[in-house]
Amino acid sequence: KYPLLAAVCRASRPVARHHPRVIRCEYTPADGAFDRVLIFVGKGVTYDTGGADIKAGGIMAGMKRDKGGAAAVAGFMRVVADAQPKGIKVISLLGMVRNDVGPDSYVGDEVIVGHAGKRVLVVNTDAEGRMVMADLLSVAREIAVDAVKGGIDASKVQLHTCATLTGHAVVAVGHYPIAVDNGPAFAVGHYPIAVDNGPAAAIGTSGRIQAAAHTVADPFEVSTLRKEDYAFVAPKHSSYDVLQCNTLPSSRTPRGHQFPAAFLVMASGLGDHGRDSEIPIPYTHLDIAAAANKGDVSSG
């Protein structure tokens, strides 16, 4: 059911405690009435060795934190359960996997047909988070389409991915001192990034997230998907539909945190649900790599 996710965890399957799980949580108001649906996909890589493209030179330390996206979504679901908001349904899909290295590791050059039916060319096994989330985002897409067909306004069905996805996010906006505010919360920046697709941009999702975050001193930066990001992941050969990555670290790749969002759009089938489509689906990608990785990895 989840071919891209299953590829990532192939090497971990011989160890029972490392078996993958997809965790689905749902909140529906007590009265059963809602006119808005929020869906969150969380990256839950419990440990990331990098796989066949192994994290060498000491950079594997700290990769227990690569489940930060799923942890954030799970925490959000607890808040929703406690708050019991009316008129809104919330669904979360958490992809819990371990990206191990071993005889059955997935490798570069594989072409894998994902949940959405898109053929994905693997280039770098350390770009595993987008593989895990693409399948679940495809499931979220199906849920969203069904909700719209069931009578919910398309602009009120919003999809999100949340992940510690790229080092580029840290380089672009994180780990820098702030000279404007002397409040403790603003002393050092570890800022997450929000990236909208066309329908989400049309209703200003990232801007609203940023405004809300400012009120609680937990700032979000906003990035924009461009045509270059879609060109990056577009097929260069007839043997595949979507390019997963390149061979460079994201921190050394121009637009290294934006193009993965384009990959998620295309690999999940959301490319068919842009502004001009019959069912435009708002989607926002949240890269929380900087915010979820504070402290010294060598001491935990």
N, C-alpha and C positions, 0 to 999 in steps of 0.2 A: 504493500500500500504506500510505503514511503521509500522509494528506491534511492533517492539522493541521501537521505538520512541513513539508510541501511548501509550504503557504501562507506560512509564515514566510520561506522562502528564495526565493520567486518573483522578487523584485527582483534577487537576486544571480546568477541563472542565466546572464545574458548574459556573465558573466566566468568563464571555464573554471576558473580557480584557486579560485573561490569556490563551486564546486558542492558540494552537500550530500553527506554520507556518514553511513550508519549502520554503526557498527563493533560487531561481536559477538565477544566473547571467552568462552571456556569453559575451565574446569578440571574434570577428572574424575580421581579418584585412580587411581594406576597399576594397582591391582588391579581397578578398575571397580566396586567396591562402595561404596555410599553410602546413607544413610538420612536425609539432610538436604540441602535445596537452598536456596541463597541466590541471589537475583537482584537486581542493582543497575542502575538506570537513571541515566545521567549527562547533565546538561545541558552541551552543548558548543557554546555560541554563540561562535564564534571572534572575532566583533566585533559589537557591538550598537549600531547607530545610533539605535535606537528605532523604525525603520521610518517609516511615514507620520506617526505620533505622535512626531516626531523629538526626540531629546534636545537641547534648546536651552539656551543660556545657559552653555555651558562644562561641562555635566554629562556630556558624552560621553567626556571624557578618562578613561582607565582602563578602558574597556569591553573592552580586550583580555583582561581578567581574567574575562570572563563565561563562560569555558569551564572555570572552576575545578572545577565538579562532575564533569565528565567526566575532568578531569585527576586528581582525587582517586580516582575509581573505577579509572582505568587504573593508578594507583600501587598501589592495593589489590590489583589482579589480579597485579601483579608480585610483591608480597609473598606472595600465595597460591602463585604458581608456584614461588617460592624455598622456601617453607615445606613444600610438598607435604603438606598435612593429609590425614588419612585419614577416610573415612566421610562426606565432604561434597562436593557438587558446587556450583560457583560459576559463575554466568553474568553477564556484563555487557553492557549495550546502551548505546552512546554515540551521542547524536544530535549530529552535528557540522554546524552550519549558520552562515551569516552573515545577520544581520538587517539588510538594506540598505534604502535608500529609493530609489525610482525609479518609472518609469511603470507597472510591473506589481506594485507593492507591494500586499500585502493591506491591507485597510482596515477600520475600524470599520463595523458594520452587516452585514458578511458573515455568513452562516450556513453553516458548513462541517461536513460529516458526517465524523467521525473514524474511526479504525480500529475502534473499538468499536461503531460505528453510531449514536453519540450526535450530535445536531445541536448544534453549539457556536455561540453568538452572540458574535462578536468585538466588543469595545468599545474596547480599547486595544492597538495593535500593539506597544507596549513591554512588554506582558505576554506576550512570545514564548516564554519558557522553559517555561511550563506547557503551551503548545501543543506544543512539541517533545517534551516528556516524556510527555504524555498518550497519544500514539500508541504509544510504546515501552512504557509501562506496561501498555497493553492487550495488547501482545505478551507481556509478562512474565506477565500474568494467564492467558493461554492456556497458556503453559508450565507455570505453577503448577497449573492445573486438570488438565492431562495428567499431571503428576507425582503428584498425589493419586489420580487414577484408576488410575495405575500401581502404587499400593500405598504411597506415602509418606504418613505421617501429616500431615494438613493443618497442624498447629501447627509442623511442621518444614520447611515451605516458606514462606520469608519474602521479601517484596518490599521494595525500598527505592528511593527517588529521592534523588539528591544534586545540589544546585544552589546557585549564587549567585542565589537567586530574588528576594528582596525587600529593599528598603531598610528596611522596617518591622522586620526581624529585627535590624538594626544598632541602630535606635532603641530596640527593646525590651530587648535584653540586651547589646549590644556597646559597645566603645569607652568603658569606664569603669574608673577605678582600683579596685583591690581593697585593702581595708584589713585583711584577715585574715592573709594570708601575705606575708612579705617576700621569698620566693623570686623569682628573675628571671622565671620562667615565668608568675608571677601578677601581674607589675607592672602590666600594662594588659590589660583584658579585650577579647578579640575572639572572642566565643563563638558557636559554632554552636548550632542548635536542633534537637531531635528531636520529631516529632509522630507519634503512633500512630493507626491506625484501631482499631475495636473489637476485632477478633481479636488485633492486636498488643498492645493494652493488656492484654488478658486474660492474655497470657504475659509481660508486663512488659518488652517490648523496649527502649523508651526508657530505662527505669530501669537496665537492664543496660548499655546503651551509656554512660550517664552514669557509672555505677560504674567501668566499665573505663577510661573517659577520665580519671577522677580519678587512677588509678594511674600514668598517664604524664604527668600535669600538662598535659593538653589538654582542659579542661573542656567539657562539653556542658550546655546548658540543656534543660529539658523543657517542652513546651507541650501543651495538650490540645484536641482537636477538640470543639466544642460544637454544639448544634443550630442556633445562630445562623449558624455557618459554612456549614452545609448549606442553610439558608434563604437565605443571601446568593447562592449560585450556582444556586438552584432557578429554574425557568422562571417568568417573569411573563407569558408569552404562549404561545399554542399553536404558534407558529412555530419554537420551538427547545426543546432539552432541558436545556441547561446554559449558564449565564451565565459568560463568561470572566473578566470583571473589571468595574471601574467606571471612571469618567473621572478619578479622583483618583490621585495617587501613593500607593503602599502606605503610606508613612510618614505620610500624612495620613488614612488609612483605619482605623477601629477594627478590630482583629483582622486587620490587614493581612498578617501572615505565616501566620495560621491558615487563613483561608478559601481561599487557593490550594491547600492540601492537600485541602480538601473538593472543590475543582474537580477535582483529579487523581483522586480517588476516583470521582467521578461520570462524568467524561469518559472514563475508561479502562474503565468497566464494573465496577469493583471494588465499586460500590454494591450489586451483586447478590451479594456475597460477604462480608456482614457476619456477626456472631456467630450470628444465628439462621438462617443459610442452610444449604443442604445441604453446601456446601464453603466454610467460612469461611477467608479468606486473610489472614494477618497482613501488614500494610503499614505501613512507617514512612517518613515524609518527613524528610529532613535538609536544613535551610536553612543553608548555610555562608557566607552573604553576608559576615558580619562577619569570620569566620576567614580567608577567602580574599582579603580586600582590606585588607592592611596596607600602611602606607607612604604616601608622597606621590605622588598620581597625576600631578602636574605634572612630576615628575622621574623617573617610571617606578618 
